Amino acid sequence: MGHRCFISFKTEDKLYKENIQNVLDVDMIDHSLDEAIDSNDIDYVMRKIREDYLSTSTVTIFLIGSVSNENLGAYEQRYIKRELQASLYHGVGNTQNGILGIVLPHMYTSVFLGSITCYNCGGTHQSVAINNSTTIKEFSYNYYIPNNKCSWSDDERYCILGKWDDFVLNPNYYINQAFNNRAAPIANNVVVRP
């Protein structure tokens, strides 16, 4: 069963968005937030984005490219930040979306750093750099929700992460994982504006 997807992306990564839209078997809505909603009332802004852009979607796909990171500044990232905030928002008449981050090929070596020996536990972990230099805070915080441990299991992350090459082979596998997290206990720990 397919879930309706909204794609949050930077213009520089439009070809990947178009590939999802035109080549893959993904049920998606084709709206983009391209102008700011003029209000200081965050509940109103989140509700308007949900109503006008995300209302029929249940999963937001966030394309992680070289220009979709926090270090570029809040103004530069205002649209994708608001799209993810509205996707994470759970309020009256709104249900939060599952969040699926897809790392684009040119970002693999920046995100997937291989095995490391942990200084805290002495064990081996896979080092995945989801931080301000690779993503926006709305994604990184909800991928690495604080747990007072040195590593995270899959059920301790709200956001799902995958590589583009794996996603295109079986997109609905990843979409279903993100959708299912909406009802998982970890959904109670989501922070909309970290």
VEXDREN-2710 file (C-alpha; in Angstrom, 1 decimal):
% VEXDREN-2710
k/r/px/py/pz
1/MET/0.0/0.0/0.0
2/GLY/1.4/3.4/-1.0
3/HIS/1.5/6.4/1.2
4/ARG/1.3/10.0/-0.2
5/CYS/4.6/11.7/-0.1
6/PHE/5.7/15.3/0.0
7/ILE/9.2/16.0/-1.1
8/SER/11.3/18.7/0.6
9/PHE/14.3/19.6/-1.5
10/LYS/16.6/22.5/-2.5
11/THR/16.4/23.7/-6.1
12/GLU/19.9/22.4/-6.7
13/ASP/18.5/18.8/-6.2
14/LYS/15.5/19.2/-8.4
15/LEU/16.6/16.4/-10.8
16/TYR/16.4/13.9/-7.9
17/LYS/12.9/15.1/-7.0
18/GLU/11.8/14.8/-10.7
19/ASN/13.2/11.3/-10.8
20/ILE/11.1/10.3/-7.8
21/GLN/8.1/12.0/-9.4
22/ASN/8.5/10.6/-13.0
23/VAL/10.4/7.3/-12.7
24/LEU/9.7/5.7/-9.3
25/ASP/6.4/4.2/-8.3
26/VAL/5.8/6.7/-5.5
27/ASP/2.5/8.3/-4.7
28/MET/3.3/12.0/-4.2
29/ILE/1.8/15.4/-4.0
30/ASP/3.6/18.1/-6.0
31/HIS/3.5/21.2/-3.9
32/SER/6.4/23.3/-2.8
33/LEU/6.4/26.0/-0.2
34/ASP/7.9/28.9/-2.2
35/GLU/6.8/32.0/-0.2
36/ALA/6.8/32.7/3.5
37/ILE/3.5/32.7/5.5
38/ASP/3.3/36.1/7.1
39/SER/2.7/35.5/10.8
40/ASN/4.5/35.2/14.1
41/ASP/2.0/32.7/15.4
42/ILE/3.9/29.4/15.0
43/ASP/0.7/27.3/15.5
44/TYR/-1.0/29.3/12.7
45/VAL/2.1/28.9/10.4
46/MET/2.3/25.2/11.0
47/ARG/-1.4/24.7/10.4
48/LYS/-1.4/26.7/7.2
49/ILE/1.6/24.7/5.8
50/ARG/-0.2/21.5/6.7
51/GLU/-3.5/22.7/5.2
52/ASP/-2.1/24.3/2.0
53/TYR/0.9/22.0/1.2
54/LEU/0.9/18.8/3.2
55/SER/-2.7/18.0/4.0
56/THR/-2.9/14.9/2.0
57/SER/0.6/13.6/2.7
58/THR/1.6/11.1/5.4
59/VAL/5.4/10.9/4.7
60/THR/7.8/13.7/3.9
61/ILE/10.9/12.8/1.9
62/PHE/13.8/15.2/2.7
63/LEU/16.5/15.1/0.0
64/ILE/19.9/15.5/1.7
65/GLY/22.2/17.3/-0.7
66/SER/25.2/19.6/-0.3
67/VAL/23.1/22.7/0.1
68/SER/20.4/21.4/2.5
69/ASN/22.3/21.9/5.8
70/GLU/21.9/24.1/8.9
71/ASN/25.3/25.8/8.4
72/LEU/24.0/27.7/5.4
73/GLY/21.8/29.7/7.7
74/ALA/18.1/29.9/8.8
75/TYR/17.1/32.4/6.0
76/GLU/18.7/30.2/3.3
77/GLN/16.9/27.1/4.6
78/ARG/13.6/28.8/5.6
79/TYR/11.4/26.8/3.2
80/ILE/12.8/23.3/3.9
81/LYS/12.9/24.1/7.7
82/ARG/9.2/25.1/7.6
83/GLU/8.3/22.1/5.5
84/LEU/10.0/19.7/8.0
85/GLN/8.6/21.6/11.0
86/ALA/5.1/21.4/9.6
87/SER/5.7/17.7/8.8
88/LEU/6.7/17.0/12.4
89/TYR/3.9/19.1/13.9
90/HIS/1.1/17.3/15.6
91/GLY/-1.7/19.6/16.5
92/VAL/-5.5/20.1/16.2
93/GLY/-6.5/18.7/12.8
94/ASN/-3.0/17.8/12.0
95/THR/-1.2/14.5/12.2
96/GLN/2.6/14.5/11.9
97/ASN/4.2/12.9/8.8
98/GLY/6.8/10.3/8.9
99/ILE/10.2/11.7/7.9
100/LEU/12.5/10.0/5.4
101/GLY/15.9/11.5/4.7
102/ILE/17.5/10.4/1.4
103/VAL/21.2/11.0/1.2
104/LEU/22.1/11.9/-2.4
105/PRO/25.2/10.2/-3.9
106/HIS/27.4/13.3/-3.8
107/MET/26.9/13.3/0.0
108/TYR/27.7/9.7/0.8
109/THR/31.3/10.3/1.9
110/SER/30.2/13.3/4.0
111/VAL/27.5/11.3/5.9
112/PHE/28.5/7.7/6.0
113/LEU/32.0/7.7/7.7
114/GLY/32.4/4.0/8.4
115/SER/33.2/2.1/11.6
116/ILE/34.6/3.9/14.6
117/THR/35.7/2.7/18.1
118/CYS/33.6/4.4/20.7
119/TYR/35.4/6.3/23.4
120/ASN/32.5/5.8/25.8
121/CYS/31.8/2.1/25.6
122/GLY/34.8/0.7/23.7
123/GLY/32.5/-0.9/21.2
124/THR/32.3/-0.4/17.4
125/HIS/29.6/1.8/15.9
126/GLN/28.9/3.0/12.4
127/SER/29.6/6.7/12.2
128/VAL/26.8/8.6/10.5
129/ALA/27.3/12.3/10.3
130/ILE/23.9/13.7/10.6
131/ASN/24.6/17.2/12.0
132/ASN/24.5/20.9/11.1
133/SER/27.0/20.5/8.3
134/THR/25.0/17.8/6.5
135/THR/21.3/18.4/7.4
136/ILE/19.0/20.9/9.0
137/LYS/18.3/20.7/12.8
138/GLU/14.7/19.5/12.3
139/PHE/16.1/16.3/10.7
140/SER/19.3/15.8/12.8
141/TYR/17.6/16.3/16.2
142/ASN/14.8/13.8/15.3
143/TYR/17.3/11.3/13.9
144/TYR/19.6/11.5/17.0
145/ILE/16.9/12.2/19.6
146/PRO/18.9/12.5/22.9
147/ASN/19.0/9.2/24.7
148/ASN/21.9/9.5/27.2
149/LYS/23.7/6.7/25.4
150/CYS/26.6/6.5/22.9
151/SER/24.5/4.9/20.1
152/TRP/20.9/4.7/18.8
153/SER/18.8/1.7/17.8
154/ASP/16.3/2.0/15.0
155/ASP/13.4/2.4/17.4
156/GLU/15.2/5.3/19.1
157/ARG/15.1/7.4/15.9
158/TYR/12.0/9.1/14.5
159/CYS/13.6/10.0/11.2
160/ILE/14.5/7.2/8.7
161/LEU/17.7/7.5/6.7
162/GLY/18.6/5.9/3.4
163/LYS/21.0/6.2/0.5
164/TRP/19.6/7.3/-2.8
165/ASP/20.9/4.1/-4.6
166/ASP/19.1/1.9/-2.1
167/PHE/15.9/4.0/-2.1
168/VAL/15.5/3.9/-5.9
169/LEU/15.6/0.1/-5.7
170/ASN/12.8/-0.2/-3.2
171/PRO/11.3/3.2/-2.3
172/ASN/8.2/1.9/-0.6
173/TYR/10.3/-0.1/1.9
174/TYR/11.8/3.2/3.2
175/ILE/8.5/5.1/2.9
176/ASN/6.7/2.4/4.9
177/GLN/9.3/2.6/7.7
178/ALA/8.8/6.4/7.9
179/PHE/5.0/6.0/7.9
180/ASN/5.1/3.4/10.6
181/ASN/7.2/5.6/12.9
182/ARG/4.2/8.0/13.2
183/ALA/2.5/5.4/15.6
184/ALA/5.8/4.3/17.3
185/PRO/6.5/5.3/20.9
186/ILE/9.5/7.4/19.6
187/ALA/6.9/9.8/18.0
188/ASN/6.2/11.2/21.5
189/ASN/9.8/12.5/21.6
190/VAL/9.8/14.5/18.4
191/VAL/10.8/18.1/18.7
192/VAL/9.3/20.4/15.9
193/ARG/11.7/23.3/16.4
194/PRO/14.9/22.1/18.0
END
